[in-house]
Amino acid sequence: MEKDPGSEHGYPDAICLFVRTMLEHLSLAKHVKNVQLFLPGKGDYSWEPLGETVVQPIFQKAHELKVPSGSKLWKEVNSKARSSFPTLLLLLLPNIETLNIILADGYFPEVMDMLPTDFFSNRHGTNNFAKVHKLSIDLGPHHAEGYFGSIGVPEWLQTPVLSELEVSHSGYGLACSSWPKSPLSNLTSIKILKGAIWNSAVKQLLGWATRLKTFSYTFEERHLIGNDEYDEDWASPFDVIKPLRALSSSTLESLTIYTTELLGPNGPELAWVPDDWHCDLIAFERLTFLHTDCLFLFGSTAAQDLSLTLPPSLSTLHLNKHWTGDPDFLEAPVECIETAYPDLQINIADVRLTHTFSE
């Protein structure tokens, strides 16, 4: 059976063919608003099943694009590098509104590095990302090594209407030195999922998102990559609350915060729990939705000391089902919450977690 284009045996050939169509019919490009790019790993490149006779004319046609001659893109195009196709695609689409980039494994072909250095700043009046309001980057279960350090999300944050930023499986900190200096008034939703970032990056993100309404941080320790080169600390769910309270308490409406690894008295997560932890969210005056777990609400001594402070604005609480692996464990916490907040709608969420630790 012939292999499907875009299979694991080659760079998604659908991208190559789509680029060809856009180059041949430029009038169609303006109608593409939602883009999802799957970028496979370094070892998965192959010219099959398209063949050079199909691909070579695409490279030739690409030279008609108005891109500075010094751009890294042309070096890749001239060497017939298939990794240049996603970059060509992004250059061809002027009306992208939502962009989702998915990486297959630990290799990243530096697609964004091939874009002109001032592409994001609109100096040439050709910023194809001027309309991107939602950006999702999934670094894959093995992350893209060096992704945030080499090209990073910083340039993307300069898109004028970006309101939603989502990063999954991040195992590196975010290099903040080159990030925008002024607030990003349109950024209202930040989601860091199944990974972690540094404390300094959290403060930078929240400092820019002056109108933040939604914040999600699902912490996953197994994706952390050693950062001996940097004097930085990873932000646990407990570390995030302090900058959130200082910078977003007057605007935040929805908060999702928990670890995606199964928690318990003998689990490795206890290293992240402050000894004096007390969940106090009273400062979040507009918070209506909270999705979390018992560890965040009650700390590591949840079974012995049930105490928390929730804002009166909170109307819905999603509480993760798992913590110690004991289904009866939730009875006491739920009873405590229901007694203290009788009008609060409580939903038990059956979130799939990645590890199990038992006594």
The 8 nearest C-alpha neighbors of each residue, nearest first, counted from 0:
[[1, 2, 3, 48, 4, 6, 8, 47],
 [2, 0, 3, 48, 4, 47, 6, 8],
 [1, 3, 0, 4, 6, 48, 8, 5],
 [2, 4, 6, 5, 1, 48, 12, 0],
 [5, 3, 12, 6, 13, 11, 2, 48],
 [11, 4, 6, 12, 13, 3, 10, 9],
 [7, 5, 8, 4, 3, 9, 11, 2],
 [6, 8, 9, 43, 5, 39, 10, 11],
 [9, 7, 6, 43, 45, 44, 10, 5],
 [10, 8, 44, 45, 43, 7, 11, 6],
 [9, 11, 44, 12, 39, 5, 43, 45],
 [5, 12, 10, 13, 14, 9, 4, 6],
 [13, 11, 5, 4, 15, 14, 10, 16],
 [12, 14, 16, 11, 15, 5, 17, 4],
 [15, 13, 17, 12, 16, 11, 18, 84],
 [16, 14, 12, 18, 17, 13, 84, 19],
 [17, 15, 19, 13, 18, 14, 20, 12],
 [16, 18, 14, 20, 19, 15, 13, 21],
 [19, 17, 21, 15, 16, 20, 88, 14],
 [18, 20, 16, 22, 17, 21, 57, 23],
 [19, 21, 17, 23, 18, 22, 24, 16],
 [20, 22, 24, 18, 25, 23, 19, 28],
 [23, 21, 19, 20, 24, 25, 18, 60],
 [22, 24, 20, 21, 25, 19, 60, 18],
 [25, 23, 21, 26, 22, 27, 20, 28],
 [24, 26, 21, 27, 28, 22, 23, 91],
 [25, 27, 24, 28, 29, 21, 30, 23],
 [28, 26, 25, 29, 30, 24, 21, 31],
 [29, 27, 92, 30, 25, 26, 31, 21],
 [28, 30, 27, 94, 31, 93, 92, 26],
 [29, 31, 28, 27, 32, 94, 26, 92],
 [32, 30, 29, 28, 33, 95, 94, 92],
 [31, 33, 95, 96, 94, 30, 34, 97],
 [32, 34, 97, 96, 95, 31, 98, 35],
 [35, 33, 98, 99, 97, 36, 32, 95],
 [34, 36, 99, 100, 98, 37, 33, 101],
 [37, 35, 100, 101, 99, 38, 34, 85],
 [36, 38, 101, 102, 100, 39, 35, 103],
 [37, 39, 102, 103, 101, 36, 40, 10],
 [40, 38, 103, 102, 10, 37, 43, 41],
 [41, 39, 106, 104, 43, 42, 103, 38],
 [40, 42, 43, 106, 44, 39, 107, 108],
 [41, 43, 40, 44, 39, 106, 45, 9],
 [42, 44, 9, 40, 8, 41, 7, 39],
 [45, 43, 9, 10, 42, 41, 8, 46],
 [44, 46, 9, 47, 43, 8, 10, 48],
 [47, 45, 50, 49, 48, 51, 9, 44],
 [48, 46, 49, 45, 50, 9, 8, 51],
 [47, 49, 50, 46, 4, 2, 45, 12],
 [50, 48, 47, 53, 46, 51, 54, 12],
 [49, 51, 46, 47, 52, 53, 48, 54],
 [52, 50, 54, 53, 55, 46, 49, 56],
 [51, 53, 50, 54, 55, 56, 49, 57],
 [54, 52, 51, 50, 55, 49, 56, 57],
 [53, 55, 51, 57, 56, 52, 50, 58],
 [54, 56, 58, 57, 51, 52, 53, 59],
 [57, 55, 59, 58, 54, 60, 53, 52],
 [56, 58, 60, 54, 55, 59, 19, 61],
 [59, 57, 61, 55, 56, 60, 76, 54],
 [60, 58, 56, 57, 61, 62, 55, 63],
 [59, 61, 57, 62, 58, 63, 56, 22],
 [62, 60, 58, 63, 59, 64, 57, 22],
 [63, 61, 64, 60, 59, 58, 65, 73],
 [62, 64, 61, 60, 65, 59, 66, 22],
 [65, 63, 62, 61, 66, 60, 91, 90],
 [66, 64, 63, 67, 62, 68, 125, 61],
 [65, 67, 64, 68, 115, 70, 62, 69],
 [68, 66, 69, 70, 65, 115, 73, 64],
 [67, 69, 70, 66, 73, 71, 72, 65],
 [70, 68, 67, 71, 73, 72, 115, 66],
 [69, 71, 72, 68, 115, 67, 73, 113],
 [72, 70, 113, 74, 73, 69, 75, 114],
 [71, 73, 113, 70, 75, 74, 76, 114],
 [74, 72, 76, 75, 71, 77, 70, 68],
 [73, 75, 77, 71, 72, 76, 78, 70],
 [74, 76, 80, 78, 72, 73, 77, 83],
 [75, 77, 73, 79, 78, 74, 80, 58],
 [78, 76, 74, 79, 75, 73, 58, 80],
 [77, 79, 75, 76, 80, 74, 73, 81],
 [80, 78, 76, 77, 75, 81, 58, 55],
 [81, 79, 75, 82, 78, 76, 83, 77],
 [80, 82, 83, 84, 79, 10, 44, 76],
 [81, 83, 80, 84, 108, 85, 110, 75],
 [84, 82, 81, 86, 85, 80, 75, 87],
 [83, 85, 87, 86, 82, 81, 88, 15],
 [86, 84, 88, 87, 83, 89, 110, 82],
 [87, 85, 89, 88, 83, 84, 110, 90],
 [88, 86, 84, 90, 85, 89, 83, 91],
 [87, 89, 85, 91, 86, 90, 18, 84],
 [90, 88, 86, 91, 87, 92, 85, 127],
 [89, 91, 87, 88, 92, 86, 127, 93],
 [90, 92, 88, 89, 87, 93, 28, 21],
 [91, 93, 28, 89, 90, 94, 29, 127],
 [94, 92, 127, 29, 95, 91, 28, 128],
 [95, 93, 32, 29, 92, 130, 96, 127],
 [96, 94, 32, 131, 97, 33, 93, 130],
 [97, 95, 131, 32, 130, 132, 33, 94],
 [98, 96, 133, 33, 131, 95, 134, 132],
 [99, 97, 34, 134, 35, 33, 135, 133],
 [98, 100, 35, 135, 136, 134, 36, 34],
 [99, 101, 36, 136, 35, 37, 137, 135],
 [102, 100, 37, 137, 38, 36, 136, 138],
 [101, 103, 38, 139, 138, 104, 37, 39],
 [104, 102, 39, 139, 40, 38, 101, 37],
 [103, 105, 141, 40, 139, 106, 102, 142],
 [104, 106, 143, 142, 141, 144, 107, 40],
 [107, 105, 143, 40, 104, 41, 144, 108],
 [106, 108, 143, 109, 105, 146, 144, 40],
 [109, 107, 110, 82, 106, 41, 38, 40],
 [110, 108, 112, 111, 107, 113, 150, 146],
 [109, 111, 112, 108, 86, 113, 85, 83],
 [110, 112, 113, 114, 109, 86, 150, 108],
 [113, 111, 109, 110, 114, 150, 71, 115],
 [114, 112, 72, 71, 111, 110, 115, 70],
 [113, 115, 111, 112, 116, 118, 72, 86],
 [116, 114, 118, 117, 70, 113, 67, 66],
 [115, 117, 118, 114, 119, 70, 112, 113],
 [118, 116, 120, 119, 115, 122, 121, 114],
 [117, 119, 115, 116, 120, 126, 121, 114],
 [120, 118, 117, 121, 126, 154, 158, 157],
 [119, 121, 117, 122, 118, 126, 157, 158],
 [122, 120, 126, 124, 123, 119, 125, 118],
 [123, 121, 124, 120, 117, 118, 125, 126],
 [122, 124, 125, 121, 126, 118, 117, 120],
 [123, 125, 121, 122, 126, 120, 118, 127],
 [126, 124, 123, 121, 127, 118, 122, 93],
 [125, 127, 121, 128, 129, 119, 118, 124],
 [128, 126, 93, 129, 125, 92, 94, 90],
 [129, 127, 131, 126, 130, 158, 95, 119],
 [128, 130, 158, 126, 127, 131, 159, 160],
 [129, 131, 96, 128, 95, 132, 160, 94],
 [132, 130, 96, 128, 95, 97, 161, 133],
 [131, 133, 161, 162, 160, 96, 130, 97],
 [134, 132, 163, 97, 131, 161, 164, 162],
 [133, 135, 98, 164, 99, 97, 165, 163],
 [136, 134, 99, 165, 166, 164, 100, 98],
 [135, 137, 100, 166, 99, 101, 138, 165],
 [138, 136, 167, 101, 139, 166, 102, 100],
 [137, 139, 142, 102, 168, 143, 167, 136],
 [138, 140, 142, 102, 141, 137, 103, 104],
 [139, 141, 142, 168, 104, 138, 222, 103],
 [140, 142, 105, 104, 139, 143, 138, 222],
 [143, 141, 138, 139, 105, 140, 144, 168],
 [142, 144, 105, 106, 107, 146, 138, 145],
 [143, 145, 146, 105, 142, 106, 107, 171],
 [144, 146, 148, 147, 149, 143, 171, 150],
 [147, 145, 143, 148, 149, 144, 151, 150],
 [146, 148, 151, 173, 149, 145, 150, 174],
 [147, 149, 145, 146, 174, 151, 150, 173],
 [150, 148, 146, 147, 145, 151, 109, 112],
 [151, 149, 147, 148, 146, 112, 111, 152],
 [150, 152, 147, 153, 148, 146, 149, 154],
 [151, 153, 155, 154, 156, 147, 150, 173],
 [154, 152, 178, 156, 155, 151, 177, 179],
 [155, 153, 156, 157, 152, 119, 151, 178],
 [156, 154, 152, 157, 153, 158, 119, 151],
 [155, 157, 153, 154, 158, 152, 161, 179],
 [156, 158, 155, 154, 159, 119, 179, 153],
 [157, 159, 156, 129, 161, 155, 160, 128],
 [158, 160, 129, 161, 157, 130, 185, 183],
 [159, 161, 132, 158, 185, 162, 130, 131],
 [162, 160, 132, 158, 131, 186, 159, 133],
 [161, 163, 186, 185, 132, 187, 160, 133],
 [164, 162, 133, 188, 161, 186, 189, 132],
 [163, 165, 189, 134, 133, 135, 188, 190],
 [164, 166, 190, 135, 189, 191, 134, 136],
 [165, 167, 136, 191, 137, 135, 192, 190],
 [168, 166, 137, 192, 169, 193, 191, 138],
 [169, 167, 194, 193, 138, 139, 140, 142],
 [168, 170, 194, 167, 171, 195, 138, 142],
 [171, 169, 223, 222, 224, 194, 195, 168],
 [172, 170, 169, 224, 196, 173, 223, 147],
 [171, 173, 196, 197, 174, 170, 200, 147],
 [172, 174, 147, 200, 175, 171, 196, 148],
 [173, 175, 148, 176, 172, 147, 177, 151],
 [174, 176, 178, 177, 173, 200, 203, 153],
 [175, 177, 178, 174, 179, 173, 153, 180],
 [178, 176, 175, 179, 153, 174, 180, 154],
 [177, 179, 153, 175, 176, 180, 154, 174],
 [180, 178, 181, 177, 157, 153, 156, 182],
 [179, 181, 178, 182, 207, 177, 183, 176],
 [180, 182, 179, 183, 207, 184, 206, 178],
 [183, 181, 207, 184, 208, 209, 180, 206],
 [184, 182, 207, 208, 185, 186, 181, 209],
 [183, 185, 186, 182, 209, 208, 210, 207],
 [184, 186, 162, 183, 160, 187, 161, 210],
 [187, 185, 162, 208, 184, 183, 161, 188],
 [186, 188, 211, 212, 162, 210, 185, 163],
 [189, 187, 213, 163, 214, 186, 211, 212],
 [190, 188, 164, 214, 165, 163, 213, 215],
 [189, 191, 215, 165, 214, 216, 192, 164],
 [192, 190, 216, 166, 167, 165, 215, 217],
 [191, 193, 167, 217, 194, 216, 190, 166],
 [194, 192, 219, 168, 217, 218, 167, 259],
 [195, 193, 168, 219, 169, 218, 222, 192],
 [194, 196, 218, 169, 170, 219, 233, 234],
 [197, 195, 172, 233, 234, 171, 173, 200],
 [196, 198, 233, 172, 234, 200, 199, 232],
 [197, 199, 234, 201, 200, 233, 232, 202],
 [200, 198, 202, 197, 201, 203, 231, 175],
 [201, 199, 203, 197, 202, 198, 173, 204],
 [202, 200, 198, 204, 203, 199, 205, 197],
 [201, 203, 199, 205, 200, 204, 206, 242],
 [204, 202, 200, 206, 201, 205, 199, 207],
 [205, 203, 201, 207, 206, 202, 200, 208],
 [204, 206, 208, 202, 207, 203, 201, 246],
 [205, 207, 203, 204, 208, 202, 209, 246],
 [206, 208, 182, 183, 204, 205, 209, 203],
 [209, 207, 205, 211, 186, 210, 183, 206],
 [208, 210, 207, 211, 184, 206, 182, 205],
 [211, 209, 208, 187, 250, 184, 212, 186],
 [210, 212, 187, 208, 251, 209, 250, 213],
 [211, 213, 251, 252, 187, 250, 188, 253],
 [214, 212, 188, 253, 211, 251, 254, 252],
 [213, 215, 189, 254, 190, 188, 255, 253],
 [216, 214, 255, 190, 256, 254, 191, 189],
 [215, 217, 191, 256, 192, 218, 190, 255],
 [218, 216, 192, 257, 193, 258, 256, 259],
 [217, 219, 258, 194, 193, 195, 216, 259],
 [220, 218, 194, 193, 259, 221, 258, 222],
 [219, 221, 222, 223, 218, 194, 195, 260],
 [220, 222, 223, 219, 194, 224, 170, 260],
 [223, 221, 170, 220, 194, 219, 224, 168],
 [222, 224, 170, 221, 220, 225, 171, 195],
 [225, 223, 170, 171, 226, 222, 221, 172],
 [224, 226, 227, 223, 171, 228, 170, 229],
 [225, 227, 228, 229, 224, 231, 230, 171],
 [226, 228, 229, 225, 230, 231, 224, 232],
 [229, 227, 226, 230, 225, 231, 224, 172],
 [230, 228, 227, 231, 226, 232, 225, 172],
 [229, 231, 228, 232, 227, 226, 197, 233],
 [230, 232, 229, 197, 233, 198, 226, 199],
 [233, 231, 197, 198, 234, 230, 199, 196],
 [234, 232, 197, 198, 196, 235, 195, 231],
 [233, 235, 198, 197, 238, 196, 239, 232],
 [234, 236, 238, 237, 271, 233, 239, 218],
 [237, 235, 239, 238, 256, 257, 234, 218],
 [236, 238, 235, 239, 240, 272, 295, 271],
 [239, 237, 235, 234, 236, 240, 241, 198],
 [240, 238, 236, 237, 241, 242, 243, 234],
 [239, 241, 243, 238, 242, 237, 244, 236],
 [240, 242, 244, 243, 239, 245, 238, 237],
 [243, 241, 245, 244, 240, 246, 239, 202],
 [244, 242, 240, 247, 246, 241, 245, 239],
 [243, 245, 248, 241, 242, 246, 247, 240],
 [246, 244, 242, 243, 247, 241, 248, 240],
 [245, 247, 243, 244, 242, 248, 205, 206],
 [248, 246, 243, 250, 249, 251, 244, 245],
 [247, 249, 283, 244, 250, 251, 282, 246],
 [248, 250, 247, 284, 283, 251, 285, 282],
 [251, 249, 247, 212, 248, 211, 210, 285],
 [252, 250, 212, 247, 286, 248, 211, 253],
 [253, 251, 286, 212, 285, 287, 213, 250],
 [252, 254, 288, 213, 286, 251, 289, 287],
 [255, 253, 289, 214, 215, 213, 288, 256],
 [256, 254, 215, 290, 289, 291, 216, 214],
 [255, 257, 216, 291, 217, 215, 236, 290],
 [258, 256, 217, 291, 292, 218, 236, 259],
 [257, 259, 218, 217, 260, 219, 256, 236],
 [258, 260, 352, 219, 218, 217, 353, 261],
 [261, 259, 353, 354, 352, 258, 262, 219],
 [262, 260, 355, 354, 352, 322, 259, 356],
 [261, 263, 322, 323, 266, 260, 268, 356],
 [262, 264, 323, 266, 265, 322, 356, 261],
 [265, 263, 266, 299, 323, 262, 358, 269],
 [266, 264, 263, 358, 267, 356, 357, 269],
 [265, 267, 263, 268, 356, 262, 264, 269],
 [268, 266, 269, 270, 265, 262, 271, 263],
 [267, 269, 270, 266, 271, 262, 272, 263],
 [270, 268, 272, 271, 267, 266, 299, 264],
 [269, 271, 268, 272, 267, 273, 266, 274],
 [270, 272, 269, 268, 235, 273, 237, 267],
 [273, 271, 269, 270, 274, 298, 299, 237],
 [274, 272, 276, 275, 271, 237, 298, 270],
 [275, 273, 276, 272, 299, 298, 277, 300],
 [274, 276, 273, 277, 272, 298, 278, 299],
 [277, 275, 273, 274, 298, 278, 272, 297],
 [278, 276, 279, 307, 275, 297, 298, 306],
 [277, 279, 307, 296, 308, 280, 276, 297],
 [278, 280, 308, 281, 277, 307, 309, 282],
 [281, 279, 309, 282, 283, 310, 308, 278],
 [280, 282, 310, 309, 283, 279, 308, 284],
 [283, 281, 280, 284, 248, 244, 310, 279],
 [284, 282, 248, 281, 286, 285, 280, 249],
 [283, 285, 282, 286, 249, 312, 310, 248],
 [286, 284, 252, 283, 312, 251, 287, 250],
 [285, 287, 252, 313, 283, 251, 284, 312],
 [286, 288, 313, 314, 252, 312, 253, 285],
 [289, 287, 253, 315, 286, 313, 316, 254],
 [288, 290, 316, 254, 255, 253, 317, 291],
 [291, 289, 317, 255, 316, 318, 256, 254],
 [290, 292, 257, 256, 318, 255, 319, 289],
 [293, 291, 319, 318, 294, 295, 257, 296],
 [292, 294, 296, 295, 297, 322, 301, 291],
 [293, 295, 298, 297, 292, 296, 299, 301],
 [294, 296, 293, 298, 292, 297, 291, 257],
 [297, 295, 293, 278, 294, 298, 307, 292],
 [298, 296, 301, 294, 293, 295, 305, 306],
 [297, 299, 294, 300, 301, 295, 276, 296],
 [298, 300, 301, 294, 269, 297, 272, 264],
 [301, 299, 298, 303, 302, 304, 297, 305],
 [302, 300, 297, 303, 304, 298, 299, 305],
 [301, 303, 300, 304, 305, 331, 328, 332],
 [304, 302, 301, 300, 305, 299, 297, 306],
 [303, 305, 301, 300, 306, 302, 297, 298],
 [306, 304, 301, 297, 303, 332, 335, 307],
 [305, 307, 304, 297, 308, 277, 278, 335],
 [308, 306, 278, 279, 277, 296, 309, 297],
 [307, 309, 279, 280, 278, 281, 310, 306],
 [308, 310, 280, 281, 279, 307, 311, 313],
 [309, 311, 281, 312, 313, 280, 283, 284],
 [312, 310, 313, 309, 281, 284, 314, 286],
 [311, 313, 310, 287, 286, 285, 314, 284],
 [314, 312, 287, 311, 286, 310, 315, 288],
 [313, 315, 287, 343, 344, 312, 288, 316],
 [316, 314, 344, 288, 343, 313, 345, 287],
 [317, 315, 345, 289, 290, 288, 344, 318],
 [316, 318, 290, 346, 347, 348, 345, 289],
 [319, 317, 347, 292, 291, 348, 290, 316],
 [318, 320, 348, 292, 321, 347, 349, 350],
 [321, 319, 349, 348, 347, 318, 322, 350],
 [322, 320, 319, 324, 323, 261, 326, 349],
 [321, 323, 262, 263, 324, 261, 320, 293],
 [324, 322, 263, 325, 262, 321, 264, 357],
 [323, 325, 322, 321, 326, 357, 263, 261],
 [324, 326, 323, 327, 328, 322, 321, 329],
 [327, 325, 328, 324, 329, 321, 320, 323],
 [328, 326, 325, 329, 330, 331, 324, 323],
 [327, 329, 326, 325, 330, 331, 323, 332],
 [330, 328, 332, 327, 331, 333, 326, 320],
 [329, 331, 333, 328, 332, 327, 334, 326],
 [330, 332, 334, 333, 329, 335, 328, 302],
 [333, 331, 335, 329, 334, 330, 336, 305],
 [334, 332, 336, 335, 330, 331, 329, 337],
 [333, 335, 337, 331, 332, 336, 338, 330],
 [336, 334, 332, 338, 333, 337, 331, 339],
 [335, 337, 333, 339, 338, 334, 340, 332],
 [338, 336, 341, 334, 340, 339, 335, 333],
 [337, 339, 335, 336, 340, 341, 334, 333],
 [338, 340, 336, 337, 341, 335, 334, 307],
 [341, 339, 337, 343, 342, 338, 336, 335],
 [340, 342, 337, 343, 338, 339, 336, 344],
 [343, 341, 340, 344, 314, 337, 339, 345],
 [342, 344, 314, 340, 341, 315, 345, 316],
 [345, 343, 315, 314, 316, 342, 346, 341],
 [346, 344, 316, 317, 315, 343, 347, 318],
 [347, 345, 317, 348, 318, 316, 344, 315],
 [346, 348, 318, 320, 317, 319, 349, 345],
 [349, 347, 319, 320, 318, 350, 317, 346],
 [348, 350, 320, 319, 351, 347, 321, 318],
 [351, 349, 348, 352, 319, 320, 321, 259],
 [352, 350, 349, 353, 259, 321, 260, 261],
 [351, 353, 259, 260, 261, 354, 350, 355],
 [352, 354, 260, 259, 261, 351, 355, 219],
 [355, 353, 260, 261, 352, 356, 259, 262],
 [354, 356, 261, 357, 353, 260, 262, 324],
 [357, 355, 266, 263, 261, 354, 265, 358],
 [358, 356, 355, 265, 323, 263, 324, 266],
 [357, 265, 356, 264, 263, 323, 266, 324]]
